[in-house]
């Protein structure tokens, strides 16, 4: 084995050994890592910025020491002096590999920028925001009736708007007198109407009539992405939506890797808190720029997140969430000042964080419950928020149960050989011809299929770069339908399957999806290891749902709602063939889009919804999968595609799954329907 230093890139997970002195940019290019460079490594364009990570990474079995990269050089210093480099950043063309190192490629340094598909869903929301604008005329000071300007302003607001006795922030006092006189004693004030934590108070004052708006943010802080929706607090309109990669990915793609990083590095928890807050502020700047508004006009923000993100965002060590009984520091909702969290919004902006349910079922699941309201459903409704950590809710008017299941990042393209996150050029839909066993596909950025005229021209700008989550689900399901993969998850040989795209790959077989090597592009294959990763992820998801069904005493649900940004892009048929979700009529499997983000928006725009969700959360019964004896049994059964014991009668009436076994050296009965024991 080579003694050369090991270089690991995140978020792609690509790794390799390189001689000491190899520029990071060179290593990235040789591994096919998506690291931008326009100037060809001359240190001029600065597109190749990277962030080295230091400390102990148990997931990668590597410790990164301080001198893992070459020292800061004059080219980097010159660039930093002229344009400025973010703290911790290096130029990939200048920094060279000295020892084992973990290197994060930030979103802005990637050639194919992330498409964060967390759009705002259309929803009618009753408006009752926390902060409102009031125009008021104030009595002028009088020598015969001496009183302070603030006291007369508060009195006028009480008389004209029936507002309670208001307090004022120091910033208001510092600008109030000039605003009153400049406006000829007519002013517009922004008033936060108060909650259980904060008393009602004036937070800003403008001379005369202020014709502008006040804004709020609904933020879904996920393990992989952070998405924000900027809303007008008067109209409820979504002014802008944007998203970024969660910068904590460099500490671990899954939650337990991050908890582990915090345990093993004395400053690990603080580093992750700083990273997520820095990412949050970058997102706010991005959204405000897109909407062409001043971030100081954002006066309210609502956050939803899973428990680990919740703790790390608040600066609470997530150590206790890494071990049973998975105790939260608090599961209650929180009302805070934005300044307490280091957020660059209005100086007096307030932050509301939805309550967590319990253990690893967090505020994001609470937001989904607020958005989809399973507790108000007449029929039995299964809500699955598909992500790195899946939240699963099952309920009707009788009761609501919830659990979380650690699916890992495979559904988002990580840990898959040709996997990538959703970006232009990524394969997102796949079909396999049942006769020829050859594939066709669509990529993000074009509506044409790969076997249609004009496809090459349509994707000339991006090329075909890899395969994202929805594409991975579809290709594995299509391979199962075509008999290329058997129920236990083994890819057959070309002889067994009748597919020329199957080829021997070490001790197993792989399936060729696309070969772009003749044009300098990638060769995209599905390996048996990829199939295993998907089997593990979907088994975790299904087992959680099946466990809740056991607790409910049912074998079927009436309808399935796929939530999460990723859920919006999943084909129900393919998800069922894979065995991700329980058997149900396909027209009863729907997408709620980013339900957690919608729940955050409801809580932002209607403060009454905050007390509603606090009450709802108290009524949700949380199931802890880690201590349930049947979870492992369900997991083993669910590892088969679609399942080793569940009959899936509705699916079998729609799709003919071949009864093949590629572990025998031959296929048997390739056209027969799969038989299952019930």
N, C-alpha and C positions, 0 to 999 in steps of 0.2 A: 504494500500500500504506500502511496506517495506521502512524503513528509511535508509537501507544500502546504501552505496555509489554506484553510477551508473558508470559502466566501459564500455566505447565504444572503440572498436578496429577498426582502419582503416588499409588497405583499404577495409576490408571485410564488415564493417558496423555492425558486430555482437555486441550485447550489453547485459548486465545483471547486476543485483545488487548482491553485495558480501559483507560479513561481513568485518568490519575494520580488517586489519592484514592479509587478504588473499594475498598470493604471486601472482603477475601478471601472472606468468606461470600457476599457478593452475586455475586462472580465464579463461585464454586462453584455457586450456584443457577442462574445463567444458562447454565452449561455442563452442568448435570445431574449434577454431581459429588456423590457420596454423602457429604455432610458434615452431621452432625447439628446441630440447634439446637432447644431446647425453649422458650427465653425470647424467641424472636423477635429475637435480636441485641442484647439489652439488657446483655449482659455479666454475667448473673446465673447462668445454668445451667452455663457452661463446657463444654458438650457439643461446641462447635465448635473444639476445640483442634487446631492444625496445627503442623507442623515445617518451617520454611523451610530449604532447602539452599543452601549457598553454594559458589562455586568454578566451575570450567570443566566444562561438560557437553557433550562433543564429540558425543554421540548426538543431542542436541537442538539443537546448534549455538548454544549460548547460554552466556554467562558471567554468573553471579549475583554482584553486588557486595554489600558489607556493608549498604549503605543501600537495598536493594531494596524493603524494607517500611518503613512509617512507624515512628517511634521508639516504644519501650515507653511505654505511657501509664498514667495513674493508675488506671483501671478494672482493667487487668491487674495492676498493683502491689497493689491492694486484694485482688484474688482470690488472688494469690500469698501475701500476708501471712496470709490467713485459712486457705486450704486447700492452698496450695502448687502450683506449676506445675512439671512436669519441666523440667530444663535444656534450653534451646533451643526450648521450646514457646511458641506465641503463641495468643491468642484470635482466631479467624477473623473475629469480628464487630468487633474493635477494630483489628487490623492492616490497613493500607490499602496498595494497590499503588503503588509509586513508580517502579520500574524492572523490567526483565525478571527473572522469579523462577521457581524450581522449588519447589513446595510439596507436601510429603508429608502425606496424610491418614491418621493412625494408625488401626489397627483399631478402637480404642475410640471414635473419633469418627465412625465410619461408621454410618449408620442401619441398613444391612443387614450385621450382623456376619458375618465370614467363618466358613463351616463348613469347618474343616480336616478332611478325611475320611481321616485317617490312623489308623484304629482298629487295635487289637492283634489280630492273627490268632490263632485257637486253635492251639496247637502243644504237643506233648509235648516237654519239654526236661529232660534229665538235670540234676539240681541239683548244682552244685559251686561255690557262690559264693565270692568273694574274702574276704568278711568274715563271721565267725560270732560267736555269743554263747556264752560259757562261764560256768557257775556254779561257784564254787570256794570252799573253806574254807581260810583262811590261818592259819598258826601265829602266835600272838601274839609280840610281842618279848620277849626274855629277857635279863636282865642278864648271865647266865652264858654266853650265846651271842649276842653282839651282831651284828646285821646290819640292813640297811635294810629298810623295809617293801616296797619294790619287789622286792628280791632274794628275799624270802620269798614274795611273790605269784607271781613268775616260777617259783620252785621248785615251788610248789603246782600251777601250771598244767602243769608238766612231769610231775609225779608223777601227777596226777589225769587229765590229758587227753593225755599223751604229746606235748605241744607242744614245739617247739625252744626254745632260749634266745631270749627275746623282748626287744625294746627297747620304750621307751615315749616317746610324745610329751610335750613339756613340759606341755601342757594336762592330761595324765593325772597327772603328778607334782603339779600344783597342786591337784588335787581328791582324790587317792588316799587320803591319810591320814584325812581326815574321813569319806570313804566307808567305809573299812575299819572305823573305830570305830563309825560310825553303824549299820553292818550287823552289828555284833558279830563282825567278822572273817570274815563271809560276804558275798561280793560277786559281781556278774555283770560280766564284762568283754567288750567287743567287740574281737576280734582280727582284724587284717588279716593274712592268711596268707602274704603276700609274693609276689613275682614276680621276674622277671629284673632289675628296677630297684630294688625296695624290699625290705628285709629284713622278716621277720615282726615285727609290733609291736602293742602294746596301744594302741587309739585312744580308748577311753572306759571308764569304770568307774561302776557303780551300786551303792549299798548294798543288801544282801540279794538277793532274787531279782527280776530285772527281767522283768516279764511282757509288756512291749511288743515291738515288732518293729524290725528294721533294714530300710532301704529302699535301693533302687538305681534309677537312671534309665537307660533306653535312649533315646537321642536321635538322631533323623534330621534333620540340619541340611541342608535343601534350599535351592536358590536362591530359591524363592518362599515356602516355608513351613518352619517349625521344628516338629517334632512330638516329643512326649515321652511315654513310658510309665513310670509309677511302679510298681515291682514290690516285693513282699515278698521279701526275700532268703532267707527260710526256706522259704516255701511255693511261691514262683515266681508267685504270683497277681498279676495286673495290678490294682492298687488304683485307679488313675486314669489316664486318657489325656487329653491336651489338646494344642492346637496354636495357634500364632500366625503371623502374616505375618512373614517375615524383614524386619526394618527396613532392611536394606541395599537394598531395592527402590528407595528414593529416590535411590540412586547409579547405578541402571541395572537394568532388568528382566532383562537377560541377563548372563552371566558376563563376556563381553569388554567390555561397557560399564563394568563395575566395575573390571576390570583397567585399562581406559583412564582411568577417573577417578583411580585410584591413580597412574598415570603422569603425568597432567597437573596434579595438585594436590599440592604438597609434603607436605601432611599427610593426603592422601586415604586412604592405606592405614591409617593410625592411626585415622582417623574411622570407617572401615568396620569395623575390629576392635572399636572401642568400641561401635559400634551393634549388632553381632551379639551381643556379650557382654551388653550391656544387655537386648537382647531375650531372650536365654537366661535371664537372671535373672528377668525378668518372667514367662516361661513356668514356671520352677520355683516361683515364688511362687503362680502360678495353680493349678498341679497340687497343691501342698502344701495350699492352701486348699480345693480341691475334695475332697481326701482327708482333710481335717481332721487333718493331721499337722504337726509342726514340721520345717521344712526341714533343721534341724540333725541330724535322724535319717537323712538321706540320706547314706550313707557311700561309695557307689560310683557311677560313671557311665560309660557307654560311648557313644561318639559315632561316627556314620558320616556322611560328607559327600563331596562331590566335591572335586577337588584345589584349586580356587580358594577354596571355602568353608573347606577344611582349612587353607590358608595364612593366610587372613584371620582365622580364628578363633584361630589360634595366634600372631597378630601378626607373620607373615612376609609381606613384600611379595610379591605375586603377579606381579611384573613379568616374571619368566622364563617364566611360563606363558602370557604374551601373545605369545610369538614362538617359532618353531622353534629348537631341538628340544624345546621344552616341558619343560624340566628341573624336576623337583620338588626342593625343598630336601631332603626325605627321603621315601622311599616306605615305610620301615619303620613298624611299629606304634609307638605311644608310650605310656608309662606316666608320668603326671604327677600332681602334687598339684592339687586343685581351686583352691587359693589362687593358684597360679601363673597361672591363667587368669581370676582375678577372679570366680570363681563362688561364689555364696552358698549353700553346702551345709554339711555338717559340717566343722569346722575342719581335720580330718585326712582328709577325703574324697579318694579316689583317682579318677583319670580314666584310662580306657583308650581310645585312638583306634585303630581298625582300620587295617591297612596299606592303602596305595594300591596299585594295580596298576602303573600307569606313565602318564606324560603326563597326559591329561585323563580317564583311567579311574581313579576314586578309591576311597575306602574304602566308599562307598555300593555300588559294584559288587562289592567284596569281600564286603560283607554279604549282597548278593543271592546271590552264589556260595555263601556259607555256608548260607543259608536254603534255596535251591532245589537245591543240589548237582548241577549239570549233569555234573560229572566222575564222578559215581557212576551216571549214567543209561545204560541199555542202548541206548535209542534216541536219535536225534539231536534235541537239545532246544535251541530258541531262546528265550532269556529277554530280554524287552525291558522295561526300566524307563523308562516314558514320563514325561518331565518337561521342564523348560526345557532341560536338557542330558540327552539320552537315553543310557543305558548299555545296550549290547547284548552278550550273551554267547551263544556257540554252542558246544555241546560234547556229548561222551559219554565213555565210559570211555577212549576212544583219546586224545583231547586236548580242550583247552578254549581257545577264542579269544575275545578281547574287544575292543571298540572303543567310543568315545563319538561321539555325533553331535549337533551344535548345532541342535536343532530350534527353539529360540526359544520365546517364551511364548504363541504363538498357540493351542496346545492348551489353555492355561489361561485363555483368554478375553481375553488382552491383544492389542493391535494388531488387534482385530476391532471393526468399527464399533459393533455393539450388544453386544459381548462384556463379560463380567464374570466374576469368580471365583465359585466355587460358594457360593451363599448362598440363603436362602429367597426364592422369587420368580423364581429363574433358571430358564430353560427348559433341561431336561436330557435329554428324549427327544422325538423328532419323527417323525411319519409324514406322508407325502404321498399322498393318494388317487390311484391310477393313472389314474382316469377324469376326475375333476374337476380334478385337479392342485392341490387346496387342502390346506393343512396342518392338522394337529392336533398338540397337544403336551402334555407334562406338565411341571410346574414343581416344583422342590425344595420340599417341605413339603406336597404333596398327591399322592395316588395317582390322582386323577381326570384323564382326558384333557380337553382344552379343549372338545371337542364333546359332552361328557357332561353330563347334568343335574346341577346342584349345583356345577359347577366354579367359577363366579363367587363363590358363597358360601364355598367351601372356601379360596379364595385371597384373600378380602377383606382379611385382615390384612396380607398382603405385597404383593399385586398381582403383575403380571408385570413384572419389572424389567430383564431382559436375557437373554443366552444364555451358558451356561457351556461348558466344553470338550467334555463328552460330547454336549451338544446341538448344538454346532457340527459335530462329526464326523458326527452322524446327519443333520443337515439337508443338508449337502453331499452325503453319500452318497444320501439320498432324492431330492435334486434330480437326481442323475446317473441313478438308477433310473427316475425319471419323465421323463427326457429334457429337463428344464429346463436342465441343464448338459450340455455336450458333453464328449467325452474331453479335449480341450485345455484345458477349464476356462472356457469362455465361456457366460455366461447368455444364453439366447435371449429374443426379444421375446414379447409376448403372442400375436402371430400365429404365430410359429415354434413355440411350445411348446404352444399351446392352454390356457395358464394365465392367468386374469384377474389373478393376483397378480404377474405379471411387468410391470415398467414401465420406461420409459426413464429413465436416471439419468446425465445428462451424455452422454458418448460411448459408454457401455455400458448394460447393463440390470441391474436389481436385482430381488430377489424379496421380496415382503411376507410376513413370517411372522406378525406381530401388529400391529394398530393400536389402541392404547389411548388415542389422543389425545382422543376424545370424552369420556372420563372423567378427563382430566387426566394420563393415563399416557403411556408412551413409544410411539413407532412403531419396531418392531423389524424390521429388514430384513437381508437377506444381499446384500452388494454384490459386484461382480466383484473388487474389491480384497481383500475378505474371502476369496474363493475362492483368489486368488493366495497370500495368506498361508498358508492351509491347504495348498495345493499345495507351497509351499516347505518347510514343516515336515514334511509326510508324506514328501516326496521325500528329505529328509535322513535320516529314520528308516529308510525302506526301503533306501536306498543303503548305509547302514552294515550292515544285515542281509545284503544281497546280496553285499557285499564279503566278509563272513565266510564266506558260502556258497561263494564263488569259492575262497577259501583252503582250504576243506574239500574242494573238488572236487565239490560237489553242486548240483543245481537245485531240490531240495525238502527240507524238514525234516519230521521225524515229528510234532513237536508244538511249539506256540507257547505260552509262558507270558507273560501281560501282568502286569508287576509295577508297583509304585508306587500311591499312593493313587488317582491318576487312572485307572490301568489297571483298577482294580476296577469302574469305571463305564462302560468302553468296551464297546459291542456288537461282538462278533467279526465278525458279518456286515457291519456298516457299516464297520468298520476295513478289511476286505478289499476291499469295493467301492471304498473310497477309495484302496486300494493302500498302506496304512500298513505292512502286514505281508505276508509271502509267502503264496502260495496253500497252503491246508491244509484238511483236513476240519474243519468248524466245531466238532465235538465234541472235536477235538484242540487247540482254542484255549481256554485256561483263564486264570483270574485267580488270582494269588498274593497279591492285596491288597498291603499295604505290606511287600514282601519285605525291603527294606533295614532297616526298623524291626524286623522279625522277626529278621533276622540280628544286629542290635544287642542284642536281648533274649536271644538264645542266648548271645552272648559275655558278657553281663552275668551271667547265671545259671549259666553253666558255664565256668569258667576254662580247662578243657581245650580248649574250642572255640577259644580264642584262639590256642593253638599250632597247632591244626588249620588255621585260616584263614591263619595266617602261612605254613604249608607249602603250602597250596592256591594262594595268590597267587603263590608262586615258580614254580608249574607252569602258570599261565595265560599264554598268549602274546598280547601286546597288539599290535593292528594300528593303525597311525597313518593315519587316513583322509586327512589333509592331503597325504600324499606318495604315495598310491596312485593311479596313472594312471587306473584304471577307475572310481574313485569319481565323477568328473565325468560320465562316460558313463552310469553307472547313475542319477545324479541327474537328468540331462536326460530319460532314459526314464521315470523315476518321477514326473516332473512331470505327466504325463498321468494321467487318472483312469479305471481304476486304473493302467495302465502302457502305454507306447507299443509295447513289444515283447514283454513277458512274457505268455504265453498265459493264465494263470489258469484252467486247465480245470475245477478243482473248483468255483471260484466260478461259472463260466459254466454249470455243470450245475444251479446253485441259483437264480441270478438272471439275468433276461433284460435285459441292458444295451442300451438303444436305440442304434442306429448313426446318430447325428445330428451335424450340423455347423452351428453357428449363425453361422459366419463367411461363409456364402454367400448370406445374404439369405433363406434358406429351409431348412426341415428336409428331410432325405431319409430315406425308409424308417424312419419313427419307431418301428415295431414290430420291426424286424429286430434279431437279435442282433449284438453287436459282433464284427467280424472282426479277427483279429490275425495278424501274421506270426510264425511260430515259427522 
